[in-house]
Amino acid sequence: MLFFMVIQFLSLGLCSNTHVAHYIAYYMERNNTDVIVNYLKANLDNADILYALGGMYLQSGQIDFAIDCMKKANELGLVSATNSLGDIYYSDKNDLKKAIYYYKKGAISGYGPSQFNLGIIYKKHIKDRKKAKYWLLKAANNTSSFDEHVRKEARRYYNEL
């Protein structure tokens, strides 16, 4: 019951990240919602908190709440939230147009996973070889990308074109 009370409060537009999730879980185990509510109220402008709670909503199947949180984190400049919006629209909402919009926004910002995802969409769905190669090469050469796996996969797909 306590979990659902917290989720209802969070549905007003708040979100969380991994360390925040642990913080929430800690206080939920102790039935102390006041601490959780006060913490979240104090962090309404924190993109990481919005992003993580969006992920929590996504995992619980509350897609629309996840989108709201990710959009707010995106507005605060968190590019990983931009990419996650692309993921949600692509996988959960089956809206290729919106997925492309968010992936392109992240890709233009230099975010490697968005560059990769956009390249894959151009390769598999749009069948635009030129744009697919462009974005996959960008992802393959993106040294700021924290994920070597993304760079490797981008190279592999690029070489297939």
Beta strands, then each sheet from edge to edge (+ up, - down):
end
